[in-house]
Amino acid sequence: MRGPRRSLAVVAVGAGMVLGATYVSGPINVAQQTRPGPAPKAHSEPVTVTQSICPGPEALGIAGLPNLLAQTVSATAVTAPAASLPAGFATAHAAGSVTISGLPSGGKWPAPATVRGQVVSGQISVAQSVLITGAGAMAPGTVATQWSWTKSGGSRGLVTAACMPAAASSWLIAGGADPGRRERLVLTNPGPNPVTVDLNVLGVKGPIQSPNGQALVVGGYARTVVLINAIAGSERSPAVHVTAHGGEVAAVLSDTWLDGVVPRGGDDTGSTAAPAREQVMAAVPIEGRAILRIAVPGDREAVVESRVLTARGPKALPSGGVTRVAGHCTRDIDLSSLAPGAYAVQVRADVPVVAAAMVDRRRAAGAPSDLAWSVASSPIRTLAGMALPAAEVKGLIDRLDLAATGHPASVLVTTVGAGGRVSTKEVAIGADSVSTLALDGATSVWVRSRTGLVRAAVLTSVTDIGGVLLSLTPLADLTLSTTPSPLREQRD
């Protein structure tokens, strides 16, 4: 699944300077130091460039190891339809484009999109990440999803990941100590200069000290794949903090599990919401084994209260509803005894924490299975969206899960269907409750905030002869506008 930061808009600082100059109404005199005039009033305008990064094939390109497996993933990008955007962001005749290209450089996929809501997609089967760029009028509201569906063999599973911008700090939660469990961390540097990265792993007994995670160098326009097992060993409850120095990286953690010869599935997770005293996982569809993982980044012990949110309101956990987690430690809470259903999970603590939940699907002991991670995300303040895998392949099913906390809330949900048909409806969610919405036939879904605090995620699933395959993708709040850097006018 995926994870949240929840803006796919990345605008270069220099671009802000240029845009600021556009709004100066008189000459600029840089030769004289005189008393400055009044500061111009701040204003915002639509972003003109956005970038997001998909990890690419996670099993390929591991440092120091040969590529023993073949792997192909799909990357799908889409722009928000005009009906989903706030007033002033959709310009019918303005020029714009969406492009997909490889990192390291290599490969460019289908022709740029020129119509809002139009999907652009490509397949990647080499060891590289994918850069999605929205430009001009297409920049606000461009999102992308990476996905793969492996139907048989040891890699059987359904995996989705939201393609995200690079960041200086990311928290990622996934993995475990089960035999055959493997966690691969994909680090991608979209900039021209090398970036140094430190990986710090927390576990049940505290920080895991290992030189293998320190001072890793990710080259310019390049990616590095790291085995977390080489850092954390057999840690049963890992949480990974990625810190970049001298730049930013996009980080995705791939969790795969092959129990002997039995495929147990896998999923991708992006960054969780930043450490905070409240964390919410919007979609946790429980039907069998499930866990909640909590990590405490700081020195102080956390007193943590956890509960689930249902369509009828909040519900206490059968056990572990209130627990203590030591500083720099992690803890897993078993959710498996909850009745099957659509849940959100809410975590509240007296110090900042990070959190994620894992669900498992298995028909019977010894049978194949699949797992999915739902990471904590931030409330949608403006607009969030997702390109849907089910639009690409027959058999996949997508569902939107919404969770409101604190007070009743409402959102506008816009879907784009076959042939570009756009439909919008208002959805109300009760206080501390969840609501679900089938996305049959949709190529993309968009959630726009109206009232209250709402988090959203998409459940993608399919049922085959081996059972249910599933994946979870939180929706990210998008940055639609930017405030140019003002330049003061100097007068003689």
C-alpha positions as CSV (number, residue, x, y, z in Angstrom):
1,M,0.0,0.0,0.0
2,R,1.2,3.2,0.3
3,G,1.7,5.9,1.8
4,P,0.9,9.4,2.5
5,R,2.5,12.7,2.3
6,R,0.2,14.0,1.0
7,S,1.1,16.3,-1.7
8,L,2.2,15.3,-5.1
9,A,3.2,18.9,-6.0
10,V,6.8,19.8,-6.0
11,V,7.8,23.3,-7.1
12,A,11.4,24.4,-7.5
13,V,12.3,27.4,-5.3
14,G,13.8,29.1,-8.2
15,A,10.5,28.9,-10.0
16,G,8.9,30.9,-7.2
17,M,11.5,33.6,-7.7
18,V,10.7,34.0,-11.4
19,L,7.0,34.0,-10.8
20,G,7.4,36.7,-8.2
21,A,9.2,38.9,-10.6
22,T,6.2,38.7,-13.0
23,Y,4.1,40.7,-10.5
24,V,6.5,43.6,-10.0
25,S,4.7,46.7,-11.4
26,G,7.8,49.0,-11.7
27,P,11.5,48.9,-12.4
28,I,13.9,47.1,-9.9
29,N,16.9,49.1,-8.8
30,V,19.5,46.9,-7.4
31,A,22.3,49.5,-7.4
32,Q,21.0,51.7,-4.6
33,Q,20.1,50.7,-1.0
34,T,17.1,52.9,-0.2
35,R,14.2,52.7,2.1
36,P,12.0,49.9,0.8
37,G,8.4,50.5,-0.1
38,P,5.5,48.6,1.4
39,A,5.6,44.9,0.9
40,P,3.4,43.7,-1.9
41,K,0.3,41.7,-0.8
42,A,0.9,38.0,-0.8
43,H,-1.1,36.1,-3.4
44,S,-1.2,32.5,-4.6
45,E,-1.5,31.0,-8.1
46,P,-1.8,27.5,-9.5
47,V,1.4,25.4,-9.5
48,T,3.0,25.1,-12.9
49,V,5.2,22.0,-12.4
50,T,4.5,18.9,-10.2
51,Q,6.7,15.8,-9.9
52,S,6.0,12.5,-8.3
53,I,8.1,9.3,-8.3
54,C,7.1,5.7,-8.6
55,P,9.6,3.1,-7.2
56,G,9.7,0.8,-10.3
57,P,10.3,-2.9,-10.0
58,E,11.2,-3.3,-6.3
59,A,13.0,-6.7,-6.7
60,L,15.5,-5.4,-9.4
61,G,18.7,-3.6,-8.9
62,I,19.5,-4.6,-5.3
63,A,23.1,-3.3,-4.5
64,G,25.6,-6.1,-4.8
65,L,23.1,-8.8,-5.9
66,P,22.2,-10.1,-9.4
67,N,18.7,-9.8,-10.7
68,L,17.4,-13.4,-10.2
69,L,13.8,-12.5,-10.9
70,A,11.9,-10.9,-13.8
71,Q,9.5,-8.2,-12.7
72,T,7.2,-5.9,-14.6
73,V,5.2,-3.1,-13.0
74,S,2.7,-0.5,-14.4
75,A,2.7,3.2,-13.8
76,T,-0.5,5.1,-14.5
77,A,-0.8,8.9,-14.3
78,V,-4.0,11.0,-14.5
79,T,-5.0,14.6,-14.2
80,A,-8.0,15.8,-12.1
81,P,-11.1,16.5,-14.1
82,A,-12.3,20.1,-14.1
83,A,-15.4,19.2,-12.0
84,S,-13.2,18.1,-9.0
85,L,-11.0,21.2,-8.9
86,P,-11.7,24.4,-6.9
87,A,-12.7,27.4,-8.9
88,G,-9.9,29.0,-10.9
89,F,-7.8,25.9,-11.4
90,A,-9.3,24.4,-14.5
91,T,-8.5,26.4,-17.6
92,A,-10.1,24.7,-20.6
93,H,-7.7,26.0,-23.3
94,A,-4.4,26.5,-21.4
95,A,-1.5,24.4,-22.6
96,G,-0.3,21.6,-20.4
97,S,1.1,18.0,-20.4
98,V,1.8,14.9,-18.3
99,T,4.8,12.8,-19.1
100,I,6.3,9.6,-17.7
101,S,10.1,9.0,-17.9
102,G,12.7,6.8,-16.3
103,L,15.1,7.4,-13.5
104,P,18.0,6.9,-14.1
105,S,17.3,8.5,-17.5
106,G,15.9,6.1,-20.0
107,G,12.6,5.6,-21.6
108,K,9.6,7.9,-22.2
109,W,6.1,6.5,-22.4
110,P,2.9,7.5,-24.2
111,A,2.2,10.8,-25.6
112,P,1.5,13.7,-23.2
113,A,-2.0,14.1,-21.9
114,T,-3.7,17.2,-23.2
115,V,-7.2,16.6,-21.8
116,R,-8.1,16.7,-18.1
117,G,-9.0,13.2,-16.7
118,Q,-7.0,11.5,-19.5
119,V,-4.9,8.6,-18.4
120,V,-1.2,8.1,-19.3
121,S,0.4,4.8,-18.5
122,G,3.5,2.6,-19.2
123,Q,5.2,-0.6,-18.1
124,I,8.6,-0.9,-16.6
125,S,10.6,-4.1,-16.4
126,V,14.1,-2.8,-15.7
127,A,15.8,-1.5,-12.6
128,Q,14.7,2.1,-12.6
129,S,12.1,4.3,-11.0
130,V,9.6,6.4,-12.8
131,L,9.3,10.2,-12.8
132,I,5.8,11.7,-13.4
133,T,5.8,15.3,-14.4
134,G,2.7,17.6,-14.8
135,A,3.4,20.9,-16.5
136,G,1.4,24.0,-17.2
137,A,-2.3,23.7,-16.9
138,M,-2.0,20.0,-16.1
139,A,0.3,20.5,-13.1
140,P,-2.5,21.1,-10.4
141,G,-4.1,17.8,-9.6
142,T,-1.8,15.3,-11.4
143,V,-1.4,12.0,-9.5
144,A,0.1,8.6,-10.3
145,T,-0.1,5.0,-9.1
146,Q,2.2,2.1,-9.6
147,W,0.7,-1.4,-9.5
148,S,1.4,-5.0,-10.3
149,W,-0.7,-8.2,-10.2
150,T,1.3,-11.4,-10.2
151,K,-1.2,-14.3,-10.6
152,S,1.0,-17.3,-9.9
153,G,4.3,-18.5,-8.6
154,G,6.3,-17.5,-5.5
155,S,5.6,-13.8,-6.1
156,R,1.8,-14.1,-6.3
157,G,0.2,-10.9,-5.0
158,L,-1.4,-7.6,-5.8
159,V,0.6,-4.5,-5.0
160,T,-0.2,-0.8,-5.4
161,A,1.7,2.3,-4.4
162,A,0.9,6.0,-4.6
163,C,3.7,7.7,-6.5
164,M,5.0,10.5,-4.3
165,P,7.4,13.5,-4.3
166,A,10.8,13.3,-2.8
167,A,11.3,14.3,0.9
168,A,14.1,14.9,3.4
169,S,12.4,12.7,6.0
170,S,10.1,9.7,5.7
171,W,8.8,7.1,8.2
172,L,8.0,3.7,6.7
173,I,6.3,0.8,8.4
174,A,6.1,-2.8,7.0
175,G,7.7,-6.2,7.3
176,G,8.3,-8.8,10.0
177,A,10.5,-11.7,11.1
178,D,8.5,-14.6,9.5
179,P,10.7,-17.1,7.6
180,G,10.9,-16.0,4.0
181,R,9.8,-12.4,4.7
182,R,11.9,-9.8,2.9
183,E,11.8,-6.0,3.0
184,R,13.3,-4.0,0.2
185,L,13.6,-0.2,0.5
186,V,13.7,1.7,-2.8
187,L,15.3,5.1,-2.6
188,T,15.1,7.5,-5.6
189,N,16.9,10.8,-6.1
190,P,15.2,13.0,-8.7
191,G,17.9,15.7,-8.5
192,P,21.2,16.1,-10.3
193,N,23.4,15.9,-7.2
194,P,24.2,12.9,-5.0
195,V,22.2,12.6,-1.8
196,T,23.5,10.9,1.5
197,V,20.8,8.9,3.3
198,D,20.8,7.5,6.9
199,L,18.4,4.6,7.7
200,N,17.4,4.2,11.4
201,V,15.3,1.2,12.3
202,L,13.2,1.0,15.5
203,G,12.2,-2.4,16.9
204,V,10.4,-3.9,19.8
205,K,13.5,-3.5,22.0
206,G,14.6,-0.1,20.7
207,P,16.9,1.3,18.0
208,I,18.8,-1.3,15.9
209,Q,22.4,-0.3,15.5
210,S,23.9,-1.2,12.2
211,P,26.6,0.6,10.0
212,N,24.8,-0.9,6.9
213,G,22.2,1.8,7.1
214,Q,24.4,4.9,7.5
215,A,25.8,7.3,4.9
216,L,24.3,5.6,1.9
217,V,24.8,7.5,-1.3
218,V,22.1,7.8,-3.9
219,G,23.5,9.2,-7.1
220,G,21.9,12.1,-9.1
221,Y,18.9,11.0,-11.1
222,A,19.4,7.5,-9.7
223,R,17.9,4.9,-7.4
224,T,19.2,2.5,-4.8
225,V,17.5,-0.6,-3.4
226,V,18.5,-1.7,0.1
227,L,17.6,-4.9,2.0
228,I,16.3,-3.9,5.4
229,N,17.0,-7.4,6.5
230,A,20.7,-6.6,6.3
231,I,20.1,-3.8,8.8
232,A,17.4,-5.0,11.1
233,G,18.1,-8.8,10.9
234,S,15.1,-10.8,12.3
235,E,13.3,-7.8,13.9
236,R,9.6,-8.8,14.1
237,S,8.2,-5.2,14.2
238,P,10.4,-2.8,12.2
239,A,9.8,0.9,11.6
240,V,12.2,2.7,9.3
241,H,13.2,6.4,9.4
242,V,14.8,7.7,6.2
243,T,16.7,10.9,6.5
244,A,18.3,12.5,3.5
245,H,21.2,15.0,3.6
246,G,22.1,17.4,0.8
247,G,18.8,16.8,-1.1
248,E,15.6,14.7,-1.0
249,V,14.7,11.1,-1.9
250,A,11.4,9.3,-2.6
251,A,11.2,6.2,-0.3
252,V,9.0,3.1,-0.7
253,L,9.2,0.0,1.4
254,S,8.3,-3.3,-0.3
255,D,7.2,-6.2,2.0
256,T,7.1,-9.6,0.4
257,W,6.7,-13.0,2.0
258,L,7.4,-16.5,0.6
259,D,6.8,-19.2,3.3
260,G,8.9,-22.1,1.9
261,V,7.2,-22.7,-1.4
262,V,3.9,-21.1,-0.3
263,P,3.3,-17.5,-1.6
264,R,2.1,-15.3,1.2
265,G,1.8,-12.1,-0.8
266,G,3.2,-8.6,-0.3
267,D,2.6,-4.9,-0.5
268,D,4.3,-1.5,-0.9
269,T,4.2,1.2,1.7
270,G,5.1,4.9,1.3
271,S,5.7,7.3,4.1
272,T,3.2,7.4,7.0
273,A,1.9,10.7,8.2
274,A,4.6,12.6,10.2
275,P,4.9,11.8,13.9
276,A,1.9,13.2,15.8
277,R,-0.3,12.6,18.8
278,E,-3.1,11.3,16.6
279,Q,-2.8,8.9,13.7
280,V,-5.6,7.5,11.5
281,M,-5.5,4.7,9.0
282,A,-8.6,5.2,6.8
283,A,-9.0,1.7,5.3
284,V,-8.4,-1.4,7.4
285,P,-10.7,-4.1,5.9
286,I,-10.4,-6.9,8.5
287,E,-11.3,-10.5,7.7
288,G,-8.9,-12.7,9.5
289,R,-5.3,-11.9,10.7
290,A,-4.6,-8.2,11.3
291,I,-2.2,-6.1,13.3
292,L,-1.7,-2.5,14.3
293,R,1.9,-1.4,14.6
294,I,2.9,1.7,16.6
295,A,6.3,3.3,16.8
296,V,7.5,6.0,19.1
297,P,10.2,8.2,17.5
298,G,11.1,10.2,20.6
299,D,12.8,9.5,24.0
300,R,9.6,9.5,26.1
301,E,7.4,6.5,26.7
302,A,4.0,6.8,25.0
303,V,0.7,6.0,26.6
304,V,-1.4,5.0,23.5
305,E,-5.2,4.6,23.2
306,S,-6.3,2.8,20.1
307,R,-9.8,2.1,18.7
308,V,-11.5,1.3,15.4
309,L,-14.1,3.4,13.6
310,T,-17.1,1.7,12.0
311,A,-20.1,2.7,10.0
312,R,-22.0,3.0,13.3
313,G,-19.3,4.9,15.2
314,P,-16.2,4.1,17.3
315,K,-15.6,0.7,18.9
316,A,-13.1,-0.4,21.5
317,L,-10.5,-3.0,20.7
318,P,-11.0,-6.4,22.2
319,S,-7.6,-6.1,23.8
320,G,-4.7,-3.7,23.8
321,G,-6.9,-0.6,23.6
322,V,-4.7,1.2,26.0
323,T,-1.0,0.3,26.1
324,R,2.5,1.7,26.8
325,V,5.2,1.9,24.2
326,A,8.8,2.8,25.3
327,G,10.6,5.6,23.5
328,H,12.4,4.6,20.3
329,C,10.5,1.3,20.3
330,T,7.7,-0.4,18.4
331,R,4.7,-2.6,19.4
332,D,2.2,-4.7,17.4
333,I,-1.4,-5.0,18.7
334,D,-3.5,-7.9,17.4
335,L,-6.7,-6.9,15.7
336,S,-7.6,-10.4,14.4
337,S,-10.5,-11.0,16.8
338,L,-12.5,-8.1,15.4
339,A,-15.6,-9.2,13.3
340,P,-15.1,-9.0,9.5
341,G,-15.9,-5.6,8.2
342,A,-14.7,-2.2,6.9
343,Y,-12.8,-0.3,9.6
344,A,-10.6,2.7,10.2
345,V,-8.1,2.6,13.0
346,Q,-7.5,5.7,15.3
347,V,-4.5,6.0,17.5
348,R,-4.1,8.7,20.1
349,A,-1.1,9.2,22.4
350,D,0.4,11.6,24.8
351,V,3.6,12.0,22.7
352,P,4.1,11.9,18.9
353,V,3.9,8.4,17.3
354,V,3.7,6.9,13.8
355,A,1.4,4.0,12.9
356,A,0.3,1.5,10.3
357,A,-2.0,-1.6,10.1
358,M,-1.6,-4.8,8.2
359,V,-4.4,-7.1,7.1
360,D,-4.1,-10.7,5.7
361,R,-6.3,-12.9,3.5
362,R,-6.0,-16.7,3.6
363,R,-8.6,-19.3,2.9
364,A,-7.0,-22.0,5.1
365,A,-3.8,-23.0,6.8
366,G,-1.2,-24.0,4.2
367,A,-2.9,-22.1,1.4
368,P,-1.6,-19.1,-0.5
369,S,-2.4,-15.7,1.0
370,D,-1.9,-12.0,0.4
371,L,-1.2,-9.1,2.8
372,A,-1.8,-5.4,2.6
373,W,-0.5,-2.4,4.6
374,S,-2.6,0.7,5.5
375,V,-0.5,3.5,6.7
376,A,-1.6,6.6,8.6
377,S,-2.5,9.6,6.5
378,S,-3.3,13.2,6.9
379,P,-6.8,14.8,6.5
380,I,-7.8,16.0,3.1
381,R,-7.8,19.8,3.2
382,T,-8.2,20.6,-0.5
383,L,-8.2,17.7,-3.0
384,A,-6.9,14.2,-3.2
385,G,-7.0,11.6,-6.0
386,M,-5.9,8.3,-7.4
387,A,-5.5,6.7,-10.8
388,L,-7.2,3.3,-10.4
389,P,-5.6,0.0,-11.3
390,A,-9.0,-1.6,-12.0
391,A,-9.4,0.6,-15.0
392,E,-6.4,-1.1,-16.6
393,V,-7.1,-4.8,-16.0
394,K,-10.4,-6.8,-16.1
395,G,-11.1,-8.5,-12.8
396,L,-9.7,-5.9,-10.4
397,I,-12.2,-4.1,-8.1
398,D,-11.7,-0.7,-6.4
399,R,-13.5,0.7,-3.4
400,L,-13.1,4.1,-1.7
401,D,-13.0,4.1,2.1
402,L,-13.6,7.4,4.0
403,A,-13.1,8.1,7.7
404,A,-14.2,11.2,9.6
405,T,-12.9,12.0,13.1
406,G,-14.1,14.4,15.8
407,H,-17.3,15.7,14.1
408,P,-19.6,14.8,11.2
409,A,-18.0,15.5,7.8
410,S,-18.8,15.6,4.1
411,V,-16.8,15.4,0.9
412,L,-17.4,15.7,-2.8
413,V,-16.4,12.5,-4.6
414,T,-15.8,12.7,-8.3
415,T,-15.2,9.7,-10.5
416,V,-14.1,9.5,-14.2
417,G,-15.5,6.6,-16.1
418,A,-15.1,5.0,-19.5
419,G,-15.0,7.5,-22.3
420,G,-14.3,10.4,-19.9
421,R,-17.7,10.4,-18.2
422,V,-17.5,12.5,-15.0
423,S,-19.8,12.0,-12.0
424,T,-19.8,13.9,-8.7
425,K,-21.7,13.2,-5.5
426,E,-21.7,14.5,-2.0
427,V,-20.9,11.9,0.7
428,A,-21.6,12.5,4.4
429,I,-19.7,10.6,7.1
430,G,-20.8,10.5,10.7
431,A,-18.6,11.6,13.5
432,D,-15.8,9.0,14.3
433,S,-17.3,6.8,11.6
434,V,-16.5,5.3,8.2
435,S,-18.2,5.1,4.8
436,T,-17.4,3.1,1.7
437,L,-18.2,3.7,-1.9
438,A,-17.8,1.2,-4.8
439,L,-15.8,2.6,-7.8
440,D,-17.0,0.2,-10.5
441,G,-15.9,1.3,-13.9
442,A,-14.0,4.3,-12.7
443,T,-10.5,5.2,-14.1
444,S,-9.8,7.7,-11.4
445,V,-11.4,9.0,-8.1
446,W,-11.1,12.4,-6.5
447,V,-12.1,13.5,-3.0
448,R,-12.6,17.2,-2.2
449,S,-13.1,18.4,1.3
450,R,-16.3,20.2,2.3
451,T,-16.7,20.0,6.1
452,G,-14.9,18.2,8.9
453,L,-11.7,16.1,8.9
454,V,-11.7,13.3,6.4
455,R,-9.1,10.8,5.5
456,A,-9.4,8.5,2.5
457,A,-7.9,5.3,1.0
458,V,-8.6,2.9,-1.9
459,L,-9.0,-0.8,-1.5
460,T,-8.0,-2.7,-4.6
461,S,-8.8,-6.4,-4.7
462,V,-9.4,-9.5,-6.9
463,T,-10.4,-13.1,-6.1
464,D,-8.8,-16.0,-8.0
465,I,-8.6,-19.8,-7.5
466,G,-6.1,-19.2,-4.6
467,G,-8.2,-16.7,-2.7
468,V,-8.4,-12.9,-2.3
469,L,-5.6,-10.6,-3.3
470,L,-5.7,-7.1,-2.0
471,S,-3.8,-3.8,-1.6
472,L,-4.5,-0.5,0.1
473,T,-3.5,3.0,-1.0
474,P,-4.1,6.1,1.1
475,L,-5.1,9.3,-0.8
476,A,-2.7,12.3,-0.5
477,D,-3.8,15.8,0.0
478,L,-2.5,17.7,-3.0
479,T,-0.8,21.1,-3.2
480,L,-2.7,23.0,-5.9
481,S,-1.2,26.5,-5.5
482,T,2.0,28.2,-4.6
483,T,2.8,31.7,-3.2
484,P,5.5,33.3,-5.4
485,S,8.5,34.9,-3.5
486,P,7.7,38.7,-3.5
487,L,10.4,41.1,-4.7
488,R,10.3,44.6,-3.3
489,E,10.3,47.5,-5.6
490,Q,13.2,50.0,-5.0
491,R,12.6,53.6,-5.8
492,D,15.1,56.4,-6.3
